[in-house]
């Protein structure tokens, strides 16, 4: 059964839900209405909260919530400025002035989830991997297993040959037939 959630109020979803909603927060909410969800809602919420997995799988980082605290970050730039909660507001900066500008903008957004910024060194390159718990290997498999996710798109950063997790998207768009087949294998 396909359910268009934009047209119909939902109180419960019978059976197992394969939620294909781009917003991970909305996907988790609707996943909670199903008896079972392909990616458990709790696992999705853990994935979008970077501080639940960064200590184990991510690069070195610092957490700040105001531009005054930025000057005390003990890492050399360039940096990645990530939000603690996955909001698609991430970006690289190369200077202290640029970082302060980003933090000031996030403060004025009036979104409480955007107020906490995670600062990590910018990797030399990034690699995005679509994986299921059945197909994942190494660090990606460990991250999926740790969070309880059955599938996700995991972005890795290369730090002088040491791959670290930069981002985990628990409701990624399916971009190829191979990715669709991997999800179908889970269902």
PLY file of the C-alpha trace (Angstrom):
ply
format ascii 1.0
element vertex 187
property float x
property float y
property float z
element edge 186
property int vertex1
property int vertex2
end_header
0.00 0.00 0.00
1.30 3.46 -0.89
0.19 6.27 1.38
0.48 9.92 0.35
0.96 11.60 3.72
0.50 15.09 2.27
-3.13 14.34 1.41
-4.35 12.23 4.31
-4.14 12.41 8.11
-2.54 9.28 9.57
-3.14 7.72 12.98
-1.38 4.42 12.40
0.25 2.48 9.58
-0.47 -1.25 9.49
2.41 -3.64 8.85
5.92 -2.59 7.88
6.59 0.92 6.58
9.16 1.84 3.98
9.12 5.58 4.54
10.40 7.57 1.54
10.26 11.06 2.95
13.28 13.30 2.34
13.06 14.99 5.76
14.51 12.60 8.39
12.47 14.16 11.20
9.19 13.65 9.32
10.30 10.12 8.34
10.97 9.27 11.99
7.57 10.65 13.05
5.71 8.56 10.46
7.92 5.56 11.22
6.70 5.73 14.81
3.13 5.27 13.53
3.99 1.91 11.91
4.27 -1.44 13.63
7.65 -1.79 11.95
9.76 0.58 9.89
12.62 -0.42 7.58
14.87 2.04 9.41
13.67 2.13 13.00
12.67 5.70 13.99
14.97 5.69 17.03
17.91 4.69 14.81
17.05 7.49 12.36
16.96 10.05 15.16
20.31 8.80 16.46
21.75 9.17 12.95
20.58 12.78 12.55
22.08 13.64 15.96
25.75 13.73 15.01
26.87 13.80 18.62
25.52 10.25 19.05
28.10 8.80 16.62
30.85 11.40 16.05
32.84 10.46 19.18
33.22 6.89 17.93
33.36 7.21 14.13
34.09 10.85 13.29
37.16 13.05 13.07
38.37 15.20 15.97
35.82 17.96 16.61
34.76 20.78 18.88
31.25 21.97 19.72
30.40 25.68 19.92
27.21 27.70 20.11
28.48 31.27 19.87
31.10 33.02 17.77
33.02 34.09 20.90
33.81 30.45 21.71
35.09 29.88 18.19
38.43 31.54 18.91
39.17 28.88 21.52
38.88 25.97 19.07
42.17 24.10 19.10
42.26 22.99 15.43
43.86 24.49 12.40
41.61 25.46 9.48
40.15 24.91 7.00
37.15 23.53 8.86
33.84 21.86 8.20
31.04 23.57 10.11
28.36 20.96 10.73
25.19 21.40 12.73
24.96 18.96 15.65
21.58 17.86 14.25
21.54 17.02 10.53
19.88 20.03 8.86
21.66 20.26 5.47
23.38 23.48 6.60
26.91 22.10 6.53
29.76 23.80 4.78
33.49 24.44 4.70
35.14 27.65 5.87
38.74 28.75 5.57
38.93 31.67 7.98
37.89 32.71 11.45
35.81 35.55 9.95
33.95 33.10 7.70
33.26 30.78 10.61
31.95 33.64 12.76
29.69 34.75 9.93
28.20 31.26 9.61
27.62 31.00 13.36
25.99 34.43 13.45
23.66 33.45 10.60
22.69 30.22 12.37
21.92 32.16 15.56
19.51 34.42 13.67
17.72 31.51 12.00
15.58 31.03 15.12
15.84 27.26 14.71
17.02 25.82 18.03
18.55 22.80 16.25
20.84 25.12 14.24
22.35 26.78 17.33
24.93 24.09 18.11
27.78 23.85 15.62
30.28 21.02 15.34
33.65 22.11 14.00
35.83 19.43 12.40
38.92 19.65 10.24
38.07 19.66 6.55
39.15 16.33 5.00
41.33 16.18 1.90
38.46 14.42 0.08
34.98 13.11 0.81
33.31 9.93 -0.41
29.59 9.16 -0.19
28.58 5.49 0.13
25.05 4.06 -0.09
25.00 0.94 2.05
22.68 -1.56 3.64
23.50 -3.58 6.70
23.93 -6.57 4.33
26.30 -4.83 1.89
28.33 -2.54 4.17
31.92 -3.26 5.13
34.40 -1.84 7.63
33.71 1.56 9.15
30.38 1.96 7.33
29.12 -1.41 8.61
30.24 -0.52 12.13
28.40 2.83 12.01
25.16 1.27 10.67
25.30 -1.47 13.26
26.07 0.96 16.11
23.01 3.06 15.24
20.68 0.17 14.37
20.14 1.39 10.80
19.35 -1.05 8.02
20.40 1.37 5.27
21.83 4.88 4.90
24.09 7.06 2.82
27.32 7.52 4.76
29.79 10.26 3.89
33.40 9.51 4.72
36.22 12.01 4.99
39.85 11.17 4.22
42.28 12.41 6.87
45.70 11.44 5.54
44.55 7.91 4.72
42.39 7.56 7.83
38.72 7.43 6.78
36.27 8.95 9.29
32.48 9.36 9.17
31.38 12.93 8.38
27.65 12.42 7.79
24.93 9.78 7.94
21.67 10.25 6.02
19.06 7.73 7.25
16.56 8.61 4.46
18.76 9.10 1.40
17.35 9.49 -2.09
17.66 6.29 -4.10
19.83 7.30 -7.05
20.31 4.08 -9.01
18.78 0.73 -9.77
21.49 -0.96 -7.69
20.52 1.11 -4.63
16.84 0.26 -5.16
17.74 -3.44 -5.38
19.70 -3.21 -2.13
16.67 -1.73 -0.35
14.34 -4.31 -1.96
16.63 -7.01 -0.57
16.02 -5.66 2.92
12.25 -5.55 2.52
0 1
1 2
2 3
3 4
4 5
5 6
6 7
7 8
8 9
9 10
10 11
11 12
12 13
13 14
14 15
15 16
16 17
17 18
18 19
19 20
20 21
21 22
22 23
23 24
24 25
25 26
26 27
27 28
28 29
29 30
30 31
31 32
32 33
33 34
34 35
35 36
36 37
37 38
38 39
39 40
40 41
41 42
42 43
43 44
44 45
45 46
46 47
47 48
48 49
49 50
50 51
51 52
52 53
53 54
54 55
55 56
56 57
57 58
58 59
59 60
60 61
61 62
62 63
63 64
64 65
65 66
66 67
67 68
68 69
69 70
70 71
71 72
72 73
73 74
74 75
75 76
76 77
77 78
78 79
79 80
80 81
81 82
82 83
83 84
84 85
85 86
86 87
87 88
88 89
89 90
90 91
91 92
92 93
93 94
94 95
95 96
96 97
97 98
98 99
99 100
100 101
101 102
102 103
103 104
104 105
105 106
106 107
107 108
108 109
109 110
110 111
111 112
112 113
113 114
114 115
115 116
116 117
117 118
118 119
119 120
120 121
121 122
122 123
123 124
124 125
125 126
126 127
127 128
128 129
129 130
130 131
131 132
132 133
133 134
134 135
135 136
136 137
137 138
138 139
139 140
140 141
141 142
142 143
143 144
144 145
145 146
146 147
147 148
148 149
149 150
150 151
151 152
152 153
153 154
154 155
155 156
156 157
157 158
158 159
159 160
160 161
161 162
162 163
163 164
164 165
165 166
166 167
167 168
168 169
169 170
170 171
171 172
172 173
173 174
174 175
175 176
176 177
177 178
178 179
179 180
180 181
181 182
182 183
183 184
184 185
185 186
